[in-house]
Amino acid sequence: MKCCSIFFHVNAAHNAVHLLTGIVALLAGMAGVGASKTFFKIFGLVYGLVAVLGFVVGDGMLLGLISNNTADTWLHVGIAVVSLIIGFAPSGEPTTTAA
């Protein structure tokens, strides 16, 4: 069953994906900088692929499960870009080298 907010088309599967993503993000954040950066790299790549799929499908169902529209697709582009920047940016942690 598809439901529409003012801008985004959502359904139960769409909401479940975002809730699961949030839980994984929290766990990665609690695990440390390395896990967080890995999460953002993977998350950015996955959302980039979801955005491409969204442009191909247009307004409709992604993989027959998740509702999508143009606003969703552009949101996924933005999320992917920000996530990839965070994932690949220097962490600011001092590096140690073997003596």
N, C-alpha and C positions, 0 to 999 in steps of 0.2 A: 504494500500500500504506500503510495507516494503522497507526501505532504509538502506543501510549499510554504516557506516563510516569505518575507517580503522579497528577498533576493535569491535564496538558495533552495534548490529542490533537495529534500532529505527524506529518508525512510529509515526503518529500524536497522537495516544492515549498514547504512551510511553512518548512523549514530554509533553503532557498535564498533565500527572500525576506528572512529575518532576516540571513543572511550578506551579501547584497547591500546591505541597509540599513546594516549596520555599516561596510562598505567606503565607501559614500557619506558616512556620518557622519565617518569618519576623513579623507576627502578635504576635506570642508567645513571641518572643524576646522583642517586644515593651511592652508587658503586664507585664514582670518582670521575675525574677529568677524562681519562682514557676511554672509559665506557661511554661517557656523554658524547665525546667527539666521534666515536664509532657510530653511535646511534644517529647523530645528525648527518653523518655521511650517508649511511644507509637510508635513513628517512628522506633525505633530500633527493637521492637517486630514485627511490620508489615514488615519491610524490611527483618528480619530474616525469616519470613514465606514466603515472596516472593523468597528469596534465596532457601529455601527448595523446593518450587514449581518449581523453575528454574532447580534445579538438577533433579527433577522427570520428567519434560517435556523435558528438553534438548534444543536443537536448534529448536525453534518453537514458537507458540503463547501461551502466558499465558492467561488462561481463555478465549481464542478465540479472545482477543482484543489487547494484548500488545506483540510486538515482543521481542524475547529473544534469547540469545546465551550464550555460556560458559563464555565469558568475562563479559557479563551483570550479570550473576549469581555471579561470584566472586566479582564484584564490589558491588553488593548488600550485600554479606557477610561482606565485609570491612565496608560499610556504617552502617550496623546493629551493628557490634562490636563497632565501634567508638561511635555511637549514644547511645548505652547501657552504655558504660563507662561514657560518659558525663551525661547521665540521672541519673545514680545511684551513681555517685561520690559525695562526700560531697561538698556543695555549697560554703563553705568558709564564709558564712554570719554568724554573731554571733547569737546564739540562746538566746532567752529570756525565763526565767522561772518565773512563778508566785511566788510572795513572800509570 
